[in-house]
């Protein structure tokens, strides 16, 4: 090892460079591990958010199905109870649709 008055020898410089390389290697490993941990944490967060969103969508879809089934059942009941009125409503809707589709500007 060189003293204050002596310049460092090439062996001293080589040792310092080797130490620096080892330190840089350790820093690189640490940063890589930190990056992987952060990526894994973010991926887990995305998976959790996706799972929660899917559950919410499935619940809302189920409610929509139930609502649609109820509306269909009520419409079926109305047609059975009042077939004449149902026929008149269907004819009226058909007439309005025909007029709207046949309009010429």
Helices and strands as residue ranges (DSSP letters): H 10-81, H 83-102
